[in-house]
Amino acid sequence: MNGSHDDSGMISRNILFFVSSLKVGGAELHVLNLCGYLAGHGMDAAVCSLKHGGALKARFEDLGIQVHELPIGSLADLARPSVRMRIREILAAADPDILHAHLYHAEIVAAVTAAISGVPLVVTRHSSGLEFNGLHRIIVAISGWRTQRVIAVSEEAAKEALKIGVGRNSVVTIPNGVDTSRFRPLESDLRESEREGLMREQFPADCDPGCLLIGSVSALRPVKNLSMLVEAFAAFESSPAAGSEGARLIIFGEGPSREELERLVEDLGLERKVLFPGHSDRPEEYLPLLDVFVLPSRSEGVPLALLEAMSCGLACAASRVGGMPDVLGDCGVTFELDDHAGLGEILGRLAADAPYRQELGRRARIRAMEHFDMEIWGSRTVAVYEGLIGRHGRRSP
């Protein structure tokens, strides 16, 4: 019977997540964080991925999360009896009280699973204007009758859900959350020594620990608009605003735009000043070492990387898209898309005014703790689950 009691007498809920893959991405890390939260609050989670493997698979398994794989080449595979049989096997193993889907393809597969099982379906919309266009919009509107709740990470994502046809009472806005105990500023002495080590490691040929260190954490994809950041940095770094010690730019992440970005850096003659170290599983170790964090995306919901930078007490600048202006409030600065000059001026001001940088970082840390802490986010999500379980009751498996 679903909803069994654990040793403390609490009712244990089973949540089955659907994700398109277990690669490193904002939505996938969102699910990983949510699984960790649920594990600490008397709920059990399992994950169904539509791809084999993935860089995050081991991290889910390290949390004790059962990972099921349902590899399909396209949504048309859902018509195959073997795929339907595999869905039933996963349902039997997970015995879920709630299905929770993330991203377009996983949302459609979860809708089919909900139709097979009768289990309530929750979906999270992570962005607006990106996934649900053209045919996708039509398909998700048709499959949406199986969805009981849509969690939107931003007001823009909520408005898009309403336009597609989701009922107003079925949409709830819950911004992403961040572990503010994991992502936090470092004591000044420790930060200084760790920063010197980072500079020697990443910029060994031209190490100046006192220079302004600008950074970003992002998938290297066109929608992240990182070429604009590189070009704005080039203009700023060659100006007097950069100061005698100059500046450095470090962008953590991987993706298909790496070669294009590296060519741009080479064309601008910035090979010694702009680096792409790749992906790291421990961003809490290097984020506090930055002076400025920049996210120039063309489309976003409420990006985890921005919340993590705020929680680390960094001065943050972000493009004026999606939920980012609302997330920053008056604790950071925003700029228009492709406004290289505007971003260059922002970098110049932040470089010239250390007290202003520090004040923005201090306020960003407080805002992250008061509005986006993991406990706030997790408890609001669990409240959605409990409301649906209460309405639909529990079933025999």
GIGI-V420905 format. One record per residue. SS is DSSP state (H for helix, E for strand, L for the rest). PSI is psi in whole degrees, 0 to 359 (NA if undefined). OMEGA is omega as a letter, one per 30 degrees, with the letter a starting at -180 (NA if undefined). Layout:
ss & psi & omega
SS & PSI & OMEGA
SS & PSI & OMEGA
This chain:
ss & psi & omega
L & 130 & l
L & 158 & l
L & 39 & l
L & 160 & a
E & 138 & l
L & 184 & a
L & 337 & a
L & 355 & a
L & 355 & l
L & 151 & l
E & 127 & l
L & 120 & l
E & 148 & l
E & 120 & a
E & 127 & l
E & 114 & l
E & 144 & l
E & 127 & l
E & 152 & a
L & 329 & l
L & 176 & l
L & 32 & l
L & 171 & l
L & 116 & l
L & 167 & a
H & 314 & a
H & 320 & a
H & 320 & l
H & 326 & l
H & 312 & l
H & 318 & l
H & 314 & l
H & 320 & a
H & 321 & l
H & 318 & l
H & 319 & l
H & 313 & a
H & 321 & a
H & 329 & l
L & 2 & a
L & 35 & l
L & 21 & l
E & 149 & l
E & 143 & a
E & 148 & l
E & 158 & a
E & 135 & l
E & 118 & l
E & 141 & a
L & 7 & l
L & 156 & l
L & 143 & l
L & 213 & a
L & 147 & a
L & 334 & a
L & 355 & a
H & 314 & a
H & 327 & a
H & 323 & l
H & 314 & a
H & 328 & l
H & 332 & l
L & 358 & a
L & 17 & a
L & 125 & l
E & 128 & a
E & 121 & l
E & 143 & l
E & 133 & l
L & 71 & a
L & 120 & l
L & 145 & l
L & 327 & l
L & 170 & l
H & 339 & l
H & 336 & l
H & 343 & l
H & 342 & l
H & 348 & a
L & 133 & l
H & 324 & a
H & 326 & l
H & 318 & l
H & 320 & l
H & 319 & l
H & 321 & l
H & 317 & l
H & 324 & l
H & 318 & l
H & 320 & l
H & 318 & a
H & 322 & a
H & 320 & a
H & 331 & a
L & 59 & a
L & 149 & l
L & 332 & a
E & 138 & l
E & 137 & a
E & 114 & a
E & 149 & a
E & 124 & l
L & 159 & a
H & 302 & a
H & 318 & l
H & 326 & l
H & 320 & l
H & 317 & l
H & 319 & l
H & 325 & l
H & 320 & l
H & 319 & l
H & 321 & l
H & 322 & l
H & 324 & l
H & 320 & a
H & 335 & a
L & 9 & l
L & 138 & l
E & 141 & a
E & 130 & l
E & 138 & l
E & 148 & l
E & 128 & l
E & 117 & a
L & 348 & a
L & 176 & l
L & 149 & l
L & 16 & a
L & 310 & a
L & 326 & a
L & 67 & l
L & 157 & l
L & 229 & a
H & 325 & l
H & 318 & a
H & 319 & a
H & 315 & a
H & 316 & a
H & 331 & l
H & 321 & l
H & 317 & a
H & 349 & a
H & 346 & a
H & 341 & l
H & 350 & a
E & 124 & l
E & 325 & a
E & 141 & l
E & 119 & l
E & 118 & l
E & 134 & a
L & 350 & l
L & 165 & l
H & 326 & l
H & 318 & l
H & 324 & l
H & 317 & l
H & 321 & l
H & 319 & l
H & 319 & l
H & 321 & l
H & 327 & l
H & 338 & l
L & 6 & l
L & 136 & l
L & 143 & a
H & 322 & a
H & 351 & a
H & 354 & a
E & 130 & l
E & 135 & l
E & 119 & l
L & 101 & l
L & 155 & l
L & 161 & l
L & 163 & a
E & 145 & l
L & 97 & a
L & 347 & l
L & 332 & l
L & 316 & l
L & 105 & a
L & 158 & l
L & 156 & l
L & 153 & l
L & 148 & a
H & 317 & a
H & 317 & l
H & 319 & l
H & 318 & a
H & 314 & a
H & 319 & l
H & 324 & l
H & 319 & l
H & 319 & l
H & 318 & l
H & 317 & a
H & 320 & l
H & 323 & a
H & 316 & a
H & 330 & a
L & 57 & a
L & 331 & a
L & 344 & a
L & 62 & a
L & 121 & l
L & 94 & a
L & 341 & a
L & 356 & a
L & 163 & l
E & 128 & a
E & 111 & a
E & 142 & a
E & 167 & l
E & 154 & l
E & 117 & a
L & 149 & l
L & 140 & a
L & 80 & a
L & 156 & a
H & 322 & a
H & 340 & l
H & 349 & l
L & 35 & a
H & 338 & l
H & 324 & l
H & 320 & l
H & 316 & l
H & 316 & a
H & 320 & l
H & 321 & l
H & 319 & l
H & 316 & l
H & 317 & a
H & 315 & a
H & 333 & l
L & 359 & a
L & 162 & l
H & 338 & a
H & 336 & a
H & 341 & l
L & 171 & a
L & 335 & a
L & 353 & l
L & 195 & a
E & 162 & l
E & 150 & l
E & 129 & l
E & 125 & a
E & 112 & a
E & 133 & l
L & 171 & l
L & 162 & l
L & 177 & a
L & 346 & a
L & 4 & a
H & 309 & a
H & 318 & l
H & 318 & a
H & 321 & l
H & 324 & l
H & 320 & l
H & 316 & l
H & 318 & l
H & 317 & l
H & 327 & a
L & 358 & l
L & 33 & a
L & 22 & a
L & 328 & a
L & 355 & a
L & 349 & l
E & 127 & a
E & 153 & l
E & 87 & a
E & 350 & a
E & 190 & a
L & 146 & l
L & 140 & l
L & 354 & a
L & 66 & a
H & 338 & l
H & 345 & a
H & 329 & a
H & 336 & a
H & 316 & a
H & 349 & a
H & 349 & l
L & 160 & l
L & 324 & a
E & 139 & l
E & 134 & a
E & 135 & l
E & 105 & a
L & 28 & a
L & 153 & l
L & 335 & l
L & 134 & l
L & 161 & l
L & 258 & l
L & 90 & a
L & 136 & l
H & 322 & a
H & 321 & l
H & 317 & l
H & 320 & a
H & 320 & l
H & 317 & l
H & 317 & a
H & 334 & l
L & 0 & l
L & 33 & a
L & 150 & l
E & 123 & a
E & 141 & l
E & 137 & a
E & 153 & l
E & 153 & a
L & 67 & a
L & 158 & l
L & 221 & a
L & 3 & a
H & 319 & l
H & 320 & l
H & 324 & l
H & 314 & a
H & 323 & a
L & 228 & l
L & 21 & a
L & 11 & l
L & 186 & a
E & 148 & l
E & 161 & a
E & 158 & l
L & 152 & l
L & 136 & l
L & 17 & l
L & 78 & a
H & 317 & a
H & 318 & a
H & 316 & l
H & 321 & l
H & 319 & l
H & 321 & l
H & 314 & l
H & 322 & l
H & 316 & l
H & 317 & l
H & 325 & l
H & 322 & a
H & 341 & a
L & 85 & a
H & 318 & l
H & 323 & l
H & 316 & l
H & 313 & a
H & 323 & l
H & 318 & l
H & 317 & l
H & 319 & l
H & 314 & a
H & 325 & l
H & 319 & l
H & 314 & l
H & 317 & a
H & 319 & l
H & 318 & a
H & 322 & a
H & 331 & a
H & 337 & a
L & 16 & l
E & 148 & a
H & 322 & a
H & 321 & l
H & 310 & a
H & 312 & a
H & 318 & a
H & 325 & l
H & 323 & l
H & 316 & l
H & 324 & l
H & 325 & l
H & 313 & l
H & 310 & a
H & 323 & l
H & 320 & a
H & 321 & l
H & 321 & l
H & 324 & l
H & 320 & a
H & 347 & a
L & 180 & l
L & 150 & a
L & 159 & l
L & 141 & a
L & NA & NA
